[in-house]
Amino acid sequence: MSVPPRPSLTLQQRRVRLMLATFPMIVVTGYVLYKRLVLGEPQKRFSRPSDSATVPGVQRAKMETEKPKEG
């Protein structure tokens, strides 16, 4: 059972498809920028956990490798 080949799209059809695909992204980006620049909403940032908090045993390994201070 063979699938017939798709007919190629005309230039106008490709342009309309591109507009339909990009229009939602442009609207959302514009809305977010409006909220930030006009309304003064702060930019959302993702918090990064510290390296020692993400890898278990890192603090213990750091303590074992540090040399004791001689006074």
For each residue, the residues with C-beta under 8 A, 3 or more apart:
1:
2:
3:
4:
5:
6:
7:
8:
9: 13 14 17
10: 13 14
11: 14 15
12: 15 16
13: 9 10 16 17
14: 9 10 11 17 18
15: 11 12 18 19
16: 12 13 19 20
17: 9 13 14 20 21
18: 14 15 21 22
19: 15 16 22 23
20: 16 17 23
21: 17 18 24
22: 18 19 25 26
23: 19 20 26 27
24: 21 27 28
25: 22 28 29
26: 22 23 29 30
27: 23 24 30 31
28: 24 25 31 32
29: 25 26 32 33
30: 26 27 33 34
31: 27 28 34 35
32: 28 29 35 36
33: 29 30 36 37
34: 30 31 37 38 39
35: 31 32 38 39 41
36: 32 33 39 40 41 42 43
37: 33 34
38: 34 35
39: 34 35 36
40: 36
41: 35 36
42: 36
43: 36
44:
45:
46:
47:
48:
49: 53 54
50: 53 54
51: 54 55 58
52: 55 58 59 62
53: 49 50
54: 49 50 51
55: 51 52 58
56:
57: 60 61
58: 51 52 55 61 62
59: 52 62 63
60: 57 63 64
61: 57 58 64 65
62: 52 58 59 65 66
63: 59 60 66
64: 60 61
65: 61 62
66: 62 63
67:
68:
69:
70:
71:
